[in-house]
Amino acid sequence: MIRAAVLEDAAVIARIHVASWRETYRTIMPDPYLDHLSAENREPGWRKSLAEGPVFVALDQTNEIVGFANGGPSRKNSVMEGELYALYLLKSHQGQGTGKRLFDHVLEDLRQQGCSSCVVNVLADNPSRFFYERFGGRLVSGQPIERGGKQLIEYTYRIMLQPSSNV
Ligand SMILES: CC(C)(COP(=O)(O)OP(=O)(O)OC[C@H]1O[C@@H](n2cnc3c(N)ncnc32)[C@H](O)[C@@H]1OP(=O)(O)O)[C@@H](O)C(=O)NCCC(=O)NCCS
């Protein structure tokens, strides 16, 4: 099930965020950088995000949060362009259609805010970038970024938003 998160979810989202980053980036980012991530440090950022706009969370059968996604205005481009800021699901819950459902909720929210397209930044080394390609993402640029002293390439994909919705 997908639901909109509330302020009280900030601590759990921060915990899932750190766990999912460690799973996703273990072979991509340096170990010390990942080991140093802390849910406690991330919680204030999630409180701020929750106050600013919707965050969607995926729940398992026991109503535990196992993933999350959020978006909003693009941090770089025109006001008509949205951005998917984050989409993370614990590995144990991937491959069951949940990531797509979270993704659809964010895209529908961006559509309702008047966006006709959406960008997402994803590391070139992250195989999840093919998920965006699978759903119409077109590679528009690549830029170097640094994480924990390691140089990486981040790709930007653009997804055109259709006016209709099935969420
Ligand atoms: C990317 C992610 C959210 C996808 O969620 P998921 O629940 O595993 O994907 P779904 O089960 O909803 O898949 C929906 C469709 O996308 C496809 N798909 C899923 N991951 C894919 C991938 N990495 N590459 C290509 N296709 C993919 C599925 O095969 C499925 O196709 P179908 O409709 O033909 O059956 C999830 O793998 C994840 O959290 N990854 C780690 C975190 C991450 O890297 N996030 C992106 C950071 S920018």
The ligand as a Gaussian input file, in Angstrom:
#p B3LYP/6-31G(d) Opt

LIG

0 1
 C       14.295000       1.570000      -8.819000
 C       13.316000       0.916000      -7.853000
 C       12.551000       1.988000      -7.074000
 C       12.333000       0.081000      -8.665000
 O       11.359000      -0.461000      -7.794000
 P       10.837000      -1.969000      -7.901000
 O        9.713000      -2.116000      -6.953000
 O       11.973000      -2.906000      -7.760000
 O       10.324000      -2.009000      -9.399000
 P        8.902000      -2.552000      -9.885000
 O        8.712000      -3.926000      -9.358000
 O        7.856000      -1.540000      -9.562000
 O        9.137000      -2.614000     -11.446000
 C        8.245000      -2.067000     -12.389000
 C        8.802000      -2.395000     -13.767000
 O       10.110000      -1.802000     -13.886000
 C       11.069000      -2.797000     -14.202000
 N       12.312000      -2.500000     -13.478000
 C       12.494000      -2.458000     -12.158000
 N       13.766000      -2.140000     -11.881000
 C       14.379000      -2.003000     -13.064000
 C       15.713000      -1.707000     -13.441000
 N       16.671000      -1.470000     -12.535000
 N       15.997000      -1.650000     -14.758000
 C       15.064000      -1.873000     -15.699000
 N       13.775000      -2.172000     -15.401000
 C       13.455000      -2.231000     -14.088000
 C       10.458000      -4.115000     -13.720000
 O       11.001000      -5.203000     -14.422000
 C        8.995000      -3.896000     -14.006000
 O        8.778000      -4.118000     -15.381000
 P        7.368000      -4.688000     -15.940000
 O        6.385000      -3.559000     -15.784000
 O        7.675000      -4.989000     -17.362000
 O        7.034000      -5.869000     -15.112000
 C       14.035000      -0.030000      -6.848000
 O       14.740000      -1.002000      -7.566000
 C       14.978000       0.649000      -5.898000
 O       14.571000       1.128000      -4.856000
 N       16.279000       0.660000      -6.224000
 C       17.301000       1.105000      -5.305000
 C       17.219000       2.566000      -5.000000
 C       17.586000       3.426000      -6.178000
 O       18.596000       3.216000      -6.826000
 N       16.740000       4.437000      -6.429000
 C       16.971000       5.379000      -7.492000
 C       17.888000       6.424000      -7.014000
 S       17.881000       7.805000      -8.137000

